[in-house]
Amino acid sequence: MAPDLTDLALDGARTLRAFGQRIPGAGGLLARSLRGAVRGRVVLITGASSGIGASAARQIGAAGGVVLLVARTREKLEQVADEVAAEGGEAHVHACDLTDPQDVDRMAIEILETHDHVDILINNAGKSIRRSVNRSYHRFHDYQRTMQLNYFAPVKLILDLLPTMRERGSGHIVNISTIGLQVNTPRFAAYLASKAALDAFSRSIGPEIIGDGVHVTTIYMPLVRTPMIAPTKVYDRLPTLSPERAADMICEAIRKRPKRVATPLGSLGQLTYALAPGAQDLLVNRAYQLFPEDEVSAAEPGVPATTTGALADVEQRAFGRATRGVHW
């Protein structure tokens, strides 16, 4: 059967626009507005009870998206839903324990029965552990728990929702990753491994599903001032992004649908590691010594003691400013 020339022309135009949206600079002009990208579309956000997820929900709801709020605590989700509604948006609460695969299945079925489909899935929920490997020899459970929420949960949700996206010929998956994956930050082995696993999964399925009109974007998010980082007091002295600015990055990703979103520093970190990994290790080791595991000691077992006092504080602040957004 001969191909339909009209269909070929439409497919070609859509492909050209999709790639044009990703061109730096020009992409912002060619891409739709946020309202044009989300109005009337169903947008599911995990980790939506606070921080980045809640801020993204408010922006997307105000732009006309139908926001589905997912997290464990129903009361907090209802509060965010009220905030979305107060700005004229529409939000629905779907409480779920994302660490429980059966509960993820239940929630996905509930959403598909209630809303028919999901147009945009934002995998934002995450768990971070800041602990050096020499303090983790007997804490294998840290790696298991982090992998459960940061990798297995989004993969399970993608597997549940992706078939409908492919059948409809449209969909967008946005994964919130970390700049630490680009810079190889120490003390975050559990966290970075889980994010790297999701990144590899997404890279592998991307070529499979692009032909069905489903796009995957990974955002290598810099350090954001959220409740998740509050216990680490050293972050009080580091430059951070606000949840609202982080939500802006998500909204830009929805508009343009790029493969990846990263800061210039993060991209430089990837390039440096590709060209001179040993040199980057030496530089990052200095950060490892400058930013202690806790506020009690500036050195850890097996790590040489570093300069303490005013000089160390000045160097720490200078290093933090030079590597703005990195979670040391």
C-alpha positions, 0 to 999 in steps of 0.5 A: 500500500502506497504511503499517504503523502499528507500523513508523511508531510504532517509527520515531517512537519512535527519532527522538524518542529520537535527538533527545532524546539530543542535548538538553544536560543531558537528553541524558546521561540519555536516552542509552545508557551507553557499554557499551550503545552499543558492546557487541558492536558493531564499532568501527573507529578510525584513528590507533589506534597512540598518543595519542587513538586508543589511549586511545579503543580502550582505553575502548571495548574495556573497554566491550565493543566489538569494536575494529578498530585501523588505522594504518601500524605493525603493531607499535604496533597490536599493543601497543595490542591487547594493552592492550585485551585486558589490560582484557578487551576484544577488538581486531583489528589492520588495518595500512594506509597511509591515504595510499594509496587502494588500500591503504584499499580493500584494508583495507576489503575485508579488514575487511568479509570478516573482520567483515562490517560496521562499526557505528562509524567513528572517523576520528581519524588526522591530520597537522598542520603549523604553518607561516605562509603566508609560509614556505609559498610554495614548499611546496605539497606541505604542503597536498597531503600534509595533504589526502591524510591528513586529507580524502581518506583518511577520505572514501575509507574512508567511501565504502568502508564507508557502503554496508553501513551504509545497507543494515543501517539503522544506523551512526555516523561520528565525525570528529575535527576541531579547535577551530582551525576554529572560532577560525581559528588562524593558521599552520595553513592547510593543517591547517584547510583539510583539516579544513574539507573533511571537515566540509563533506563530512560536512554534505552527506552527513548529510541524505542518510544520516540516513533510513537510520539513519546518523549523522555527528558532528564533534568540534572537539577542543581541543589534546591532549598527543600525540606530534603536538604534541611538536615545537612547544615553545611548547605546553609552556607551554599548557594541554592535554587528556590523550589520556584526556580526549579519548577521553572526548569520543569516547565521549560522542559515541558515546553521544549521537550529536550532530551536533557536539561542541565546547567553549564557547570553540570555540562562542564563536569561531564566534559571534564570527566570525559577528558580528564577523569583523574584530574576531576577526582583530585578536584572533587576530593578537595571538596570532599575534605572541605565539606565535612559529613557533619558539623562535629569534625572536618575530617572522617576516619581514613581521611587526612585532617583539613585546615580548620578555622577561618581559612577553611571557612573562607575556602569553603565559601569560595569553593561553594560559590565557584561550584554553585548548585552542586551538593557537596 
